[in-house]
Every structure is written in structure tokens, then in C-alpha cells.
Amino acid sequence: MTDNKFYVTQEGLRKLEEELEYLKTTKRAEVKERLKIARSYGDLSENSEYEAAKDEQGMVESRIIMLENQLRNAVLIREEDKVSGVVTIGSTVTIQEVPNGDKEVYTIVGPAESDPLEGRISNESPIGRGLLGKQKGDTVTVPAPGGEMTFKILKVE
């Protein structure tokens, strides 16, 4: 795991902390109980319930480690840190695809809060990275699977 900065909003930080608390308390206890029950079935070498519980335990522990790393490296996105008119993490940007004119509105967030279907894109995504530091009226070209895409920035909030 890297120790890079991990940008997050106050709401995103709260959600990460809640998920970590849930995993460390409730979910760990559930998995421990599943393992205990599966062990009681006898021979562990052919016990699919035991294998499934061990797999789940591994996923839970991996997620805990990832969340702890994210929280340790979290940088809170604050309103007062935004530069007026410039796209930064936390900005809401209205863009228009060139040349066909499709308009889209995105809020630039950290990777943990990214949800393109909800209009929240990561600062590490090609579009998010391309928009950072730009202003209203700027044109941005970003790489995409089907070739480059060009956008004009219509509004920065």
C-alpha cells in the first residue's frame, strides 16, 4: 500500500470511519462465529463452510487494513481551501463535450467517494486529473478507451 495523500470530504471521512468501526466490531464477530460453527462440523479439509468463512475473514481484514491506511493519509477537502473559479478537489464543474455538445456536471472528489453515476469523479480519473487547475472557458483533452475526448468548461462552483 502506498502512503499517498487521500483526499476526502467531511461526509466521506465520516463514512470511512463508520465502515471501519462496523468491520472491527460487528463484522469481525460475525465471521468469528461462522468460523466457530464451521469448525464444529468436523474435518476442515472438505468443509466448504469453513473455507468460505476463512475467505470472508481475509476480505474483512484486507478492507480494515485499506481503510486504516486511507484514514491515516486522509486530507480533508475544506470549502475554505478552494480557489474561486479554479477547478480543485471539491469543485463542481459543468463541462460540455466538444464537438457534439453533451453537457455533464461532475464534482471532483477523492477515489473513495467516486461514483460517476452520481456525478462524483475521482481526482485520479483521466477527466478529473485533466480538469484540475483549469478555469471556466478552458478546453481540456483527456485520454479515453475509444480515443481522446475534448471538453469545454462552462462553469466552476
BAPA-128034 format. One record per residue: x, y, z of N, C-alpha, C in turn; residue number from 1. Coordinates in nm, 4 decimals. Each point is the difference from the previous one (the first is absolute). Layout:
BEGIN
+----------+----------+----------+----------+----------+----------+----------+----------+----------+-----+
|     n.px |     n.py |     n.pz |    ca.px |    ca.py |    ca.pz |     c.px |     c.py |     c.pz |   i |
+----------+----------+----------+----------+----------+----------+----------+----------+----------+-----+
|        X |        Y |        Z |        X |        Y |        Z |        X |        Y |        Z | NUM |
...
+----------+----------+----------+----------+----------+----------+----------+----------+----------+-----+
***
This chain:
BEGIN
+----------+----------+----------+----------+----------+----------+----------+----------+----------+-----+
|     n.px |     n.py |     n.pz |    ca.px |    ca.py |    ca.pz |     c.px |     c.py |     c.pz |   i |
+----------+----------+----------+----------+----------+----------+----------+----------+----------+-----+
|   0.0838 |  -0.1178 |   0.0000 |  -0.0838 |   0.1178 |   0.0000 |   0.0885 |   0.1244 |   0.0000 |   1 |
|  -0.0489 |   0.1023 |  -0.0667 |   0.0760 |   0.1233 |  -0.0061 |  -0.0420 |   0.0912 |   0.1141 |   2 |
|   0.0849 |   0.0963 |   0.0270 |  -0.0318 |   0.0986 |   0.1028 |  -0.0263 |   0.1349 |  -0.0648 |   3 |
|  -0.0713 |   0.0004 |  -0.1138 |  -0.0341 |   0.1232 |  -0.0686 |  -0.1139 |   0.0693 |   0.0726 |   4 |
|  -0.0133 |   0.1304 |  -0.0281 |  -0.1124 |   0.0743 |   0.0560 |  -0.1293 |  -0.0600 |  -0.0522 |   5 |
|  -0.0989 |  -0.0001 |   0.0863 |  -0.1292 |  -0.0572 |  -0.0324 |  -0.1048 |   0.1069 |   0.0265 |   6 |
|  -0.0479 |   0.0645 |  -0.1062 |  -0.0933 |   0.1120 |   0.0138 |  -0.1414 |  -0.0502 |   0.0263 |   7 |
|  -0.0652 |   0.0656 |   0.0958 |  -0.1333 |  -0.0436 |   0.0409 |  -0.0776 |   0.1186 |   0.0569 |   8 |
|  -0.1319 |   0.0003 |  -0.0241 |  -0.0865 |   0.1021 |   0.0589 |  -0.0320 |  -0.0377 |   0.1444 |   9 |
|  -0.0597 |   0.0912 |   0.0735 |  -0.0385 |  -0.0286 |   0.1382 |  -0.0973 |  -0.1165 |   0.0047 |  10 |
|  -0.0968 |  -0.0023 |  -0.0938 |  -0.0969 |  -0.1096 |  -0.0059 |   0.0691 |  -0.1322 |  -0.0330 |  11 |
|   0.0924 |   0.0035 |  -0.0954 |   0.0739 |  -0.1203 |  -0.0370 |   0.0840 |  -0.0527 |   0.1151 |  12 |
|   0.0621 |   0.0901 |   0.0750 |   0.0806 |  -0.0382 |   0.1162 |  -0.0872 |  -0.0704 |   0.1039 |  13 |
|  -0.1176 |   0.0565 |   0.0239 |  -0.0934 |  -0.0595 |   0.0962 |  -0.0398 |  -0.1411 |  -0.0444 |  14 |
|  -0.0290 |  -0.0173 |  -0.1288 |  -0.0398 |  -0.1319 |  -0.0511 |   0.1127 |  -0.1017 |   0.0134 |  15 |
|   0.1233 |   0.0415 |  -0.0283 |   0.1145 |  -0.0907 |   0.0141 |   0.0175 |  -0.0424 |   0.1454 |  16 |
|  -0.0123 |   0.0954 |   0.0920 |   0.0140 |  -0.0305 |   0.1429 |  -0.1099 |  -0.0942 |   0.0470 |  17 |
|  -0.1234 |   0.0218 |  -0.0491 |  -0.1115 |  -0.0869 |   0.0379 |   0.0205 |  -0.1423 |  -0.0535 |  18 |
|   0.0460 |  -0.0097 |  -0.1247 |   0.0236 |  -0.1325 |  -0.0576 |   0.1099 |  -0.0731 |   0.0761 |  19 |
|   0.1064 |   0.0700 |   0.0345 |   0.1093 |  -0.0617 |   0.0746 |  -0.0498 |  -0.0497 |   0.1356 |  20 |
|  -0.0764 |   0.0809 |   0.0692 |  -0.0536 |  -0.0401 |   0.1306 |  -0.0893 |  -0.1230 |  -0.0137 |  21 |
|  -0.0862 |  -0.0026 |  -0.1023 |  -0.0884 |  -0.1147 |  -0.0247 |   0.0811 |  -0.1273 |  -0.0259 |  22 |
|   0.1017 |   0.0110 |  -0.0847 |   0.0812 |  -0.1174 |  -0.0324 |   0.0755 |  -0.0522 |   0.1215 |  23 |
|   0.0544 |   0.0913 |   0.0812 |   0.0802 |  -0.0414 |   0.1151 |  -0.0845 |  -0.0604 |   0.1111 |  24 |
|  -0.1224 |   0.0418 |   0.0090 |  -0.0839 |  -0.0497 |   0.1097 |  -0.0991 |  -0.1050 |  -0.0496 |  25 |
|  -0.1024 |   0.0413 |  -0.0678 |  -0.1091 |  -0.0883 |  -0.0405 |   0.0443 |  -0.1085 |  -0.0976 |  26 |
|   0.0624 |   0.0389 |  -0.1101 |   0.0329 |  -0.0965 |  -0.1053 |   0.1035 |  -0.1023 |   0.0463 |  27 |
|   0.1023 |   0.0451 |   0.0726 |   0.1000 |  -0.0943 |   0.0519 |  -0.0667 |  -0.1039 |   0.0896 |  28 |
|  -0.0918 |   0.0437 |   0.0849 |  -0.0690 |  -0.0918 |   0.0913 |  -0.0856 |  -0.0998 |  -0.0786 |  29 |
|  -0.0670 |   0.0478 |  -0.1059 |  -0.0817 |  -0.0897 |  -0.0821 |   0.0866 |  -0.1073 |  -0.0659 |  30 |
|   0.1119 |   0.0410 |  -0.0556 |   0.0885 |  -0.0945 |  -0.0680 |   0.0593 |  -0.0979 |   0.1001 |  31 |
|   0.0361 |   0.0487 |   0.1172 |   0.0547 |  -0.0876 |   0.1043 |  -0.1023 |  -0.1074 |   0.0379 |  32 |
|  -0.1256 |   0.0380 |   0.0106 |  -0.1057 |  -0.0949 |   0.0340 |  -0.0206 |  -0.1014 |  -0.1131 |  33 |
|   0.0052 |   0.0471 |  -0.1255 |  -0.0120 |  -0.0915 |  -0.1148 |   0.1136 |  -0.1015 |  -0.0002 |  34 |
|   0.1204 |   0.0446 |   0.0322 |   0.1145 |  -0.0912 |   0.0061 |  -0.0194 |  -0.1031 |   0.1106 |  35 |
|  -0.0481 |   0.0456 |   0.1137 |  -0.0223 |  -0.0898 |   0.1141 |  -0.1012 |  -0.1087 |  -0.0373 |  36 |
|  -0.1089 |   0.0396 |  -0.0642 |  -0.1038 |  -0.0963 |  -0.0398 |   0.0550 |  -0.0970 |  -0.1047 |  37 |
|   0.0728 |   0.0552 |  -0.0976 |   0.0553 |  -0.0845 |  -0.1068 |   0.0997 |  -0.1019 |   0.0550 |  38 |
|   0.0794 |   0.0404 |   0.1001 |   0.0959 |  -0.0930 |   0.0613 |  -0.0719 |  -0.1164 |   0.0679 |  39 |
|  -0.1168 |   0.0276 |   0.0533 |  -0.0741 |  -0.1038 |   0.0722 |  -0.0500 |  -0.1109 |  -0.0932 |  40 |
|   0.0018 |   0.0241 |  -0.1313 |  -0.0446 |  -0.1015 |  -0.0954 |   0.1023 |  -0.1104 |  -0.0206 |  41 |
|   0.1186 |   0.0180 |   0.0550 |   0.0991 |  -0.1072 |  -0.0100 |   0.1100 |   0.0288 |  -0.1003 |  42 |
|   0.0328 |  -0.1006 |  -0.0814 |   0.1113 |   0.0032 |  -0.0953 |   0.0049 |   0.1319 |  -0.0781 |  43 |
|   0.1043 |   0.0791 |   0.0251 |   0.0132 |   0.1311 |  -0.0635 |   0.0468 |  -0.0100 |  -0.1448 |  44 |
|   0.0605 |  -0.1127 |  -0.0384 |   0.0541 |  -0.0123 |  -0.1351 |  -0.1087 |  -0.0033 |  -0.1074 |  45 |
|  -0.1197 |  -0.0428 |   0.0347 |  -0.1096 |  -0.0039 |  -0.0970 |  -0.1203 |   0.0786 |   0.0501 |  46 |
|   0.0257 |   0.1052 |   0.0720 |  -0.1057 |   0.0783 |   0.0633 |  -0.0151 |   0.1327 |  -0.0746 |  47 |
|  -0.0986 |   0.0067 |  -0.0895 |  -0.0180 |   0.1201 |  -0.0817 |  -0.0445 |   0.1208 |   0.0837 |  48 |
|  -0.0744 |  -0.0236 |   0.1064 |  -0.0421 |   0.1103 |   0.0858 |   0.1216 |   0.0652 |   0.0670 |  49 |
|   0.0940 |  -0.0846 |   0.0412 |   0.1214 |   0.0499 |   0.0638 |   0.0834 |   0.0801 |  -0.1009 |  50 |
|   0.0154 |  -0.0528 |  -0.1208 |   0.0765 |   0.0701 |  -0.1040 |  -0.0635 |   0.1347 |  -0.0329 |  51 |
|  -0.1327 |   0.0034 |  -0.0109 |  -0.0697 |   0.1252 |  -0.0312 |   0.0188 |   0.1016 |   0.1126 |  52 |
|  -0.0073 |  -0.0458 |   0.1222 |   0.0177 |   0.0892 |   0.1151 |   0.1432 |   0.0531 |   0.0061 |  53 |
|   0.0982 |  -0.0856 |  -0.0298 |   0.1407 |   0.0441 |  -0.0026 |   0.0215 |   0.1040 |  -0.1104 |  54 |
|  -0.0624 |  -0.0220 |  -0.1163 |   0.0110 |   0.0962 |  -0.1101 |  -0.0603 |   0.1348 |   0.0407 |  55 |
|  -0.1165 |  -0.0069 |   0.0638 |  -0.0646 |   0.1241 |   0.0438 |   0.0855 |   0.0703 |   0.1046 |  56 |
|   0.0596 |  -0.0762 |   0.0895 |   0.0870 |   0.0585 |   0.1019 |   0.1169 |   0.0745 |  -0.0673 |  57 |
|   0.0576 |  -0.0598 |  -0.1018 |   0.1095 |   0.0633 |  -0.0724 |  -0.0428 |   0.1293 |  -0.0671 |  58 |
|  -0.1198 |  -0.0003 |  -0.0595 |  -0.0503 |   0.1220 |  -0.0648 |  -0.0270 |   0.1099 |   0.1020 |  59 |
|  -0.0570 |  -0.0371 |   0.1137 |  -0.0282 |   0.0983 |   0.1049 |   0.1302 |   0.0614 |   0.0512 |  60 |
|   0.0986 |  -0.0837 |   0.0275 |   0.1278 |   0.0509 |   0.0510 |   0.0718 |   0.0867 |  -0.1030 |  61 |
|  -0.0087 |  -0.0366 |  -0.1270 |   0.0602 |   0.0816 |  -0.1059 |  -0.0674 |   0.1367 |  -0.0083 |  62 |
|  -0.1309 |   0.0015 |   0.0092 |  -0.0742 |   0.1269 |  -0.0062 |   0.0346 |   0.0865 |   0.1208 |  63 |
|   0.0148 |  -0.0597 |   0.1175 |   0.0373 |   0.0749 |   0.1198 |   0.1357 |   0.0664 |  -0.0206 |  64 |
|   0.0956 |  -0.0743 |  -0.0520 |   0.1333 |   0.0552 |  -0.0241 |  -0.0073 |   0.1154 |  -0.0998 |  65 |
|  -0.0780 |  -0.0178 |  -0.1066 |  -0.0127 |   0.1049 |  -0.1005 |  -0.0639 |   0.1265 |   0.0598 |  66 |
|  -0.1065 |  -0.0167 |   0.0782 |  -0.0668 |   0.1143 |   0.0614 |   0.0915 |   0.0722 |   0.0984 |  67 |
|   0.0745 |  -0.0763 |   0.0785 |   0.0932 |   0.0615 |   0.0949 |   0.1060 |   0.0814 |  -0.0735 |  68 |
|   0.0485 |  -0.0523 |  -0.1111 |   0.0979 |   0.0728 |  -0.0809 |  -0.0604 |   0.1278 |  -0.0572 |  69 |
|  -0.1225 |  -0.0100 |  -0.0520 |  -0.0668 |   0.1178 |  -0.0557 |  -0.0214 |   0.1062 |   0.1076 |  70 |
|  -0.0449 |  -0.0406 |   0.1162 |  -0.0247 |   0.0959 |   0.1081 |   0.1303 |   0.0616 |   0.0511 |  71 |
|   0.1061 |  -0.0785 |   0.0044 |   0.1300 |   0.0499 |   0.0444 |   0.0533 |   0.1070 |  -0.0957 |  72 |
|  -0.0315 |  -0.0138 |  -0.1291 |   0.0498 |   0.0919 |  -0.1014 |  -0.1062 |   0.0977 |  -0.0509 |  73 |
|  -0.1116 |   0.0079 |   0.0720 |  -0.1102 |   0.0849 |  -0.0435 |   0.0353 |   0.1483 |   0.0075 |  74 |
|  -0.0377 |   0.0709 |  -0.1057 |   0.0105 |   0.1451 |  -0.0040 |  -0.1418 |   0.0499 |  -0.0232 |  75 |
|  -0.0511 |   0.0750 |   0.0958 |  -0.1376 |   0.0469 |  -0.0048 |  -0.0153 |   0.1102 |  -0.1040 |  76 |
|  -0.0977 |  -0.0154 |  -0.0887 |  -0.0325 |   0.1029 |  -0.0988 |  -0.0891 |   0.1011 |   0.0706 |  77 |
|   0.0496 |   0.1226 |   0.0127 |  -0.0759 |   0.1036 |   0.0707 |  -0.0404 |   0.1104 |  -0.0970 |  78 |
|  -0.1185 |   0.0541 |   0.0210 |  -0.0516 |   0.1072 |  -0.0855 |   0.0949 |   0.1189 |  -0.0044 |  79 |
|   0.0575 |   0.0359 |   0.1136 |   0.0847 |   0.1190 |   0.0069 |   0.1329 |  -0.0172 |  -0.0745 |  80 |
|   0.0346 |  -0.1237 |  -0.0368 |   0.1243 |  -0.0238 |  -0.0732 |  -0.0174 |   0.0150 |  -0.1509 |  81 |
|  -0.1237 |   0.0081 |  -0.0470 |  -0.0250 |   0.0099 |  -0.1429 |   0.0403 |   0.1373 |  -0.0521 |  82 |
|   0.0527 |   0.0009 |  -0.1223 |   0.0351 |   0.1245 |  -0.0672 |  -0.1161 |   0.0345 |  -0.0923 |  83 |
|  -0.0541 |   0.1188 |   0.0141 |  -0.1168 |   0.0410 |  -0.0773 |   0.0268 |  -0.0062 |  -0.1502 |  84 |
|  -0.0885 |  -0.0699 |  -0.0720 |   0.0080 |  -0.0053 |  -0.1447 |   0.0973 |  -0.1013 |  -0.0557 |  85 |
|   0.0761 |  -0.0671 |   0.0859 |   0.0984 |  -0.0991 |  -0.0439 |  -0.0467 |  -0.1382 |   0.0453 |  86 |
|   0.0108 |  -0.0982 |  -0.0883 |  -0.0414 |  -0.1361 |   0.0336 |   0.0998 |  -0.0604 |   0.0988 |  87 |
|  -0.0507 |  -0.0350 |   0.1172 |   0.0792 |  -0.0669 |   0.1027 |  -0.0802 |  -0.1200 |   0.0488 |  88 |
|   0.0591 |  -0.0804 |   0.0866 |  -0.0740 |  -0.1105 |   0.0599 |  -0.1110 |   0.0617 |   0.0846 |  89 |
|  -0.1208 |  -0.0445 |  -0.0223 |  -0.1160 |   0.0552 |   0.0680 |  -0.0821 |   0.0914 |  -0.0892 |  90 |
|   0.0548 |   0.0426 |  -0.1141 |  -0.0729 |   0.0868 |  -0.0934 |  -0.1070 |  -0.0784 |  -0.0740 |  91 |
|  -0.1085 |   0.0689 |  -0.0334 |  -0.1017 |  -0.0547 |  -0.0887 |   0.0176 |   0.0718 |  -0.1337 |  92 |
|   0.0164 |  -0.0793 |  -0.1051 |   0.0358 |   0.0539 |  -0.1304 |  -0.1037 |  -0.0416 |  -0.1039 |  93 |
|  -0.0465 |   0.0970 |  -0.0782 |  -0.0873 |  -0.0290 |  -0.1131 |   0.0870 |   0.0042 |  -0.1252 |  94 |
|  -0.0004 |  -0.1113 |  -0.0739 |   0.0804 |  -0.0079 |  -0.1209 |  -0.0897 |  -0.0351 |  -0.1184 |  95 |
|   0.0491 |   0.0325 |  -0.1181 |  -0.0728 |  -0.0319 |  -0.1221 |   0.0953 |  -0.0728 |  -0.0933 |  96 |
|  -0.0431 |  -0.1163 |  -0.0453 |   0.0842 |  -0.0772 |  -0.0906 |   0.0072 |   0.0707 |  -0.1347 |  97 |
|   0.1202 |   0.0072 |  -0.0550 |   0.0214 |   0.0619 |  -0.1302 |   0.0273 |  -0.1139 |  -0.0978 |  98 |
|  -0.0618 |  -0.0113 |  -0.1113 |  -0.0854 |   0.0976 |  -0.0659 |  -0.1496 |  -0.0249 |   0.0174 |  99 |
|  -0.0418 |  -0.1139 |   0.0586 |  -0.1432 |  -0.0343 |  -0.0031 |  -0.0880 |   0.0737 |   0.1006 | 100 |
|   0.0580 |   0.0670 |   0.0978 |  -0.0766 |   0.0872 |   0.0875 |  -0.0654 |  -0.0610 |   0.1217 | 101 |
|   0.0250 |  -0.1284 |   0.0293 |  -0.0576 |  -0.0608 |   0.1205 |   0.0544 |   0.0699 |   0.1239 | 102 |
|  -0.0910 |   0.0461 |   0.0889 |   0.0416 |   0.0657 |   0.1244 |  -0.0022 |  -0.1000 |   0.1144 | 103 |
|   0.0988 |   0.0124 |   0.0872 |   0.0082 |  -0.0852 |   0.1175 |   0.0445 |   0.0851 |   0.1181 | 104 |
|  -0.0467 |  -0.0377 |   0.1192 |   0.0390 |   0.0693 |   0.1223 |   0.0665 |  -0.1020 |   0.0916 | 105 |
|   0.1220 |   0.0324 |   0.0453 |   0.0747 |  -0.0903 |   0.0876 |   0.0525 |   0.0762 |   0.1202 | 106 |
|   0.0040 |  -0.0685 |   0.1127 |   0.0709 |   0.0490 |   0.1176 |   0.1281 |  -0.0807 |   0.0095 | 107 |
|   0.1126 |   0.0701 |   0.0154 |   0.1298 |  -0.0663 |   0.0080 |   0.0228 |  -0.0413 |   0.1457 | 108 |
|   0.0170 |  -0.1296 |   0.0234 |   0.0179 |  -0.0535 |   0.1354 |   0.1200 |  -0.0944 |   0.0024 | 109 |
|   0.0354 |  -0.0485 |   0.1177 |   0.1038 |  -0.1010 |   0.0129 |  -0.0517 |  -0.1344 |  -0.0479 | 110 |
|   0.0890 |  -0.0962 |  -0.0230 |  -0.0391 |  -0.1307 |  -0.0546 |  -0.1050 |  -0.0754 |   0.0823 | 111 |
|   0.0016 |   0.0117 |   0.1303 |  -0.0944 |  -0.0761 |   0.0833 |  -0.1433 |   0.0464 |  -0.0182 | 112 |
|  -0.0185 |   0.1246 |  -0.0399 |  -0.1352 |   0.0543 |  -0.0143 |  -0.0473 |   0.0028 |  -0.1443 | 113 |
|   0.0827 |  -0.0463 |  -0.0903 |  -0.0315 |   0.0036 |  -0.1421 |  -0.1231 |  -0.0846 |  -0.0304 | 114 |
|  -0.0936 |   0.0577 |  -0.0737 |  -0.1195 |  -0.0703 |  -0.0459 |  -0.0494 |   0.0729 |  -0.1248 | 115 |
|   0.0545 |  -0.0348 |  -0.1163 |  -0.0349 |   0.0716 |  -0.1227 |  -0.1498 |   0.0050 |  -0.0285 | 116 |
|  -0.0738 |  -0.1039 |   0.0373 |  -0.1445 |   0.0009 |  -0.0232 |  -0.0701 |   0.1060 |   0.0837 | 117 |
|   0.0641 |   0.0429 |   0.1095 |  -0.0539 |   0.1048 |   0.0858 |   0.0677 |   0.1344 |  -0.0272 | 118 |
|   0.0834 |   0.0057 |  -0.1045 |   0.0658 |   0.1254 |  -0.0365 |   0.1212 |   0.0330 |   0.0852 | 119 |
|   0.0598 |  -0.0990 |   0.0624 |   0.1179 |   0.0206 |   0.0843 |   0.1166 |  -0.0778 |  -0.0613 | 120 |
|   0.1001 |   0.0736 |  -0.0534 |   0.1133 |  -0.0664 |  -0.0637 |   0.1271 |   0.0240 |   0.0797 | 121 |
|   0.0880 |  -0.0964 |  -0.0058 |   0.1254 |   0.0045 |   0.0741 |   0.0970 |   0.1006 |  -0.0609 | 122 |
|   0.0743 |   0.0636 |   0.0871 |   0.1075 |   0.0889 |  -0.0453 |   0.1095 |  -0.0790 |  -0.0717 | 123 |
|  -0.0005 |  -0.1325 |   0.0141 |   0.0996 |  -0.0849 |  -0.0640 |  -0.0479 |  -0.0562 |  -0.1334 | 124 |
|  -0.1283 |   0.0215 |  -0.0343 |  -0.0521 |  -0.0469 |  -0.1284 |   0.0536 |   0.0899 |  -0.1112 | 125 |
|  -0.0015 |  -0.0484 |  -0.1245 |   0.0495 |   0.0848 |  -0.1086 |  -0.0717 |   0.1347 |  -0.0103 | 126 |
|  -0.1327 |   0.0001 |   0.0105 |  -0.0732 |   0.1264 |  -0.0086 |   0.0298 |   0.0866 |   0.1217 | 127 |
|  -0.0055 |  -0.0580 |   0.1196 |   0.0283 |   0.0756 |   0.1222 |   0.1382 |   0.0612 |  -0.0024 | 128 |
|   0.0997 |  -0.0786 |  -0.0374 |   0.1384 |   0.0470 |  -0.0074 |   0.0127 |   0.1119 |  -0.1039 | 129 |
|  -0.0692 |  -0.0157 |  -0.1136 |   0.0067 |   0.1004 |  -0.1058 |  -0.0645 |   0.1319 |   0.0372 | 130 |
|  -0.1037 |  -0.0055 |   0.0828 |  -0.0715 |   0.1218 |   0.0387 |   0.0702 |   0.0794 |   0.1100 | 131 |
|   0.0760 |  -0.0673 |   0.0854 |   0.0642 |   0.0685 |   0.1129 |   0.0865 |   0.1168 |  -0.0476 | 132 |
|  -0.0192 |   0.1146 |   0.0639 |   0.0796 |   0.1190 |  -0.0299 |  -0.0537 |   0.0834 |  -0.1151 | 133 |
|  -0.1032 |  -0.0490 |  -0.0680 |  -0.0565 |   0.0726 |  -0.1139 |  -0.1092 |   0.0956 |   0.0477 | 134 |
|  -0.0440 |   0.0884 |  -0.0926 |  -0.1003 |   0.1009 |   0.0324 |  -0.1113 |  -0.0007 |  -0.1040 | 135 |
|  -0.1067 |   0.0732 |   0.0301 |  -0.1121 |   0.0158 |  -0.0925 |   0.0542 |   0.0500 |  -0.1332 | 136 |
|  -0.0464 |  -0.0624 |  -0.1098 |   0.0424 |   0.0394 |  -0.1336 |   0.1154 |  -0.0831 |  -0.0542 | 137 |
|   0.0749 |  -0.0682 |   0.0881 |   0.1117 |  -0.0835 |  -0.0445 |  -0.0519 |  -0.1238 |  -0.0723 | 138 |
|   0.0805 |  -0.0499 |  -0.0921 |  -0.0292 |  -0.1241 |  -0.0703 |   0.1002 |  -0.1047 |   0.0478 | 139 |
|  -0.0509 |  -0.1201 |   0.0286 |   0.0828 |  -0.1080 |   0.0545 |  -0.0153 |  -0.1232 |  -0.0888 | 140 |
|   0.1112 |  -0.0627 |  -0.0352 |  -0.0018 |  -0.1255 |  -0.0746 |   0.0552 |  -0.1094 |   0.0909 | 141 |
|  -0.0769 |  -0.1090 |   0.0124 |   0.0399 |  -0.1094 |   0.0893 |  -0.0022 |  -0.1321 |  -0.0753 | 142 |
|   0.0876 |  -0.0934 |   0.0403 |  -0.0004 |  -0.1317 |  -0.0644 |  -0.1232 |  -0.0798 |   0.0429 | 143 |
|  -0.0538 |  -0.0778 |  -0.0924 |  -0.1146 |  -0.0859 |   0.0291 |   0.0203 |  -0.1308 |  -0.0765 | 144 |
|  -0.0669 |  -0.1072 |   0.0406 |   0.0176 |  -0.1289 |  -0.0675 |  -0.0254 |   0.0056 |  -0.1511 | 145 |
|  -0.0951 |   0.0834 |  -0.0417 |  -0.0327 |   0.0093 |  -0.1424 |   0.0758 |   0.1098 |  -0.0722 | 146 |
|   0.0998 |   0.0582 |   0.0637 |   0.0739 |   0.1122 |  -0.0571 |  -0.0152 |   0.1218 |   0.0882 | 147 |
|   0.0664 |   0.1077 |  -0.0363 |  -0.0049 |   0.1202 |   0.0835 |  -0.1380 |   0.0657 |  -0.0041 | 148 |
|  -0.0356 |   0.0623 |   0.1138 |  -0.1247 |   0.0755 |   0.0106 |   0.0361 |   0.1430 |   0.0365 | 149 |
|  -0.0749 |   0.0943 |  -0.0564 |   0.0255 |   0.1416 |   0.0280 |  -0.1235 |   0.0602 |   0.0654 | 150 |
|   0.0244 |   0.0794 |   0.1040 |  -0.1078 |   0.0659 |   0.0735 |   0.0298 |   0.1483 |   0.0139 | 151 |
|  -0.1053 |   0.0790 |   0.0011 |   0.0118 |   0.1422 |   0.0308 |  -0.0626 |   0.0206 |   0.1369 | 152 |
|   0.0689 |   0.0749 |   0.0865 |  -0.0510 |   0.0252 |   0.1347 |  -0.0973 |   0.1177 |  -0.0065 | 153 |
|  -0.1259 |  -0.0252 |   0.0383 |  -0.1035 |   0.1025 |  -0.0044 |  -0.0167 |   0.0722 |   0.1335 | 154 |
|   0.0204 |  -0.0740 |   0.1094 |  -0.0214 |   0.0595 |   0.1323 |   0.0830 |  -0.0737 |   0.1038 | 155 |
|   0.0543 |   0.0750 |   0.0981 |   0.0736 |  -0.0576 |   0.1124 |  -0.0645 |   0.0540 |   0.1271 | 156 |
|  -0.0459 |  -0.0906 |   0.0847 |  -0.0611 |   0.0412 |   0.1280 |   0.0784 |  -0.0581 |   0.1148 | 157 |
+----------+----------+----------+----------+----------+----------+----------+----------+----------+-----+
***
